[in-house]
């Protein structure tokens, strides 16, 4: 997150601080931007230092403690692992030290996302929590939905993000916005662990977020909580009473049983995380919803992560800005300020920001322009330095360059029985340079959710005897995510093994250049038949490959051996013209045949 208003008066630089080792605490994971703020250097300087160590990273990319420690050492710092995690968004190191000395850091509410399989009771649980809170405070109805809300438990607040599910959760994470502190996994006691339950577990694990399990519908006669606990254990989620570290609460959202206990356990997990922020700083946060209202103009729901957002503050969000004219809380009431971990809807922006954009309160117009220019420059730099997404074709090059230490695979298959043998085979392909890890596996077609997880985890997708949904293919094309389909396990494992070892043969993609319809047939010489065609699309060129279609069937595929207009030999004919086409070793044309001209490019 870009810090817009540094109270210390410090400015970032592109050079290392003066000699002399200083101690710094770094969390287990953080983004390049957050590391730059901790070290008080520019993000460009961090990216350059990572490149010197063979790591290509963009400004929002998350790196682990080991990589961050190496970079910190280059700038004269001695790194130590931070025992607790910082509030999302990061705080500059000097500001953080000042806060701790002055007691500026204060406990903040946890931010919670509820996930689970469809029809397992996520919405009803959200409603039960919301209604309990309303009855305990205002005894009225919620008049406005802003995608997030707060409840109060024994004087302590909890913020819930009302997202559609793990897709939205991962979509924000894919853009570098890690806003959730805890995930509540809802599992129906009468239905057990289902495919979307496993997806939610994998998405939460990939984000490194603590999980609290809520076994719902315990009021049903066929409820079997013990079976659910066993299924969770089989999925690698071991609850506390079984010797694990995952909190599990039995609830009935319908009967409103166990809701208070669930909220208390969420607060307990938050206490262990030691979530803190400084409310006296200029506000910084993230957009969780945004829309254009016909009467009010651009509206954005933001989650304040540190500092306090106030009415009339000037804010920069992504590359847009505005002066806050009005703020509304989750009850639809106007408020004058929002403290850390508080969601509010704001009015007064110049344009609609994107979900996941970072908010920063700034001092005035000059600083606004400077910050927007800086962010635009960062976007340009990010686009030029960002490494290509991992694919089997470029995997070996990225391993050799030190950019890939772990190959994350999303595996989708036709039947459950195929998952374990494929996953086991992939894990055995790991080498000293790279480890192969199936971070998510499931049955059915490849979905947009799978692509979002691949974006967030810098992974690739493998389908075995299964297809891809159209939306997933479009998103994968836009984001450059590699999707591979196989119908033989040996070929799948062999390709990944070759990619890891750098022996994968290049793949070829077919590019259609043009199309023509046969309208007449002529004889040339003793045997050769020439098709008189009308070029309806694109172009036809001498030497390209042609496919002869007769109805739905391909009757021949060969090379264009001759191309004529009238009696002249030519090399190319564009659409809208007639010409004579000869196909090598083929003369059995019929009027109405369609000729498709294409070429194959190596990738």
Secondary structure, DSSP 8 states (H G I E B T S, - for coil): ------TT----BSS---SS-EEEEE-SEEEHHHHHHHHTB-HHHHHHHHHHTT----TT-EEEHHHHHHHHHHTTEEEEE-SS---TT---HHHHHHHHHHT--EE--EEEEEEESTTSSHHHHHHHHHHHHHHHHT-S------SEEEEEETTEEEEEE--SSHHHHHHHHHTT----SEEEEEEETTT-S-HHHHHHHHHHHHHT-EEEEEEE-TTSTT--HHHHHHHHHHTT--BGGGTSSBEEEE-BTTTTBSHHHHHHHHHHHHHHHT-EE-TTSB-EEEEEEEEEETTTEEEEEEEEEESBEETT-EEEETTEEEEEEEEE-TTS-B-SEE-TTEEEEEEEESS---TT-EEEEESSHHHHHHHHHHHHHHHHHHHHH------TTTHHHHHHTT--SEEEEEEEESSTHHHHHHHHHHHTT--SS-EEEEEEEEESSB-HHHHHHHHHHT-EEEEES--B-HHHHHHHHHHT--EEEES-HHHHHHHHHHHHHT-----EEEEEEEEEEEEEEEEETTTEEEEEEEEEEEEEETT-EEEEEETTEEEEEEEEEEEEETTEE-SEEETT-EEEEEETTB----TT-EEEEEEEEE-
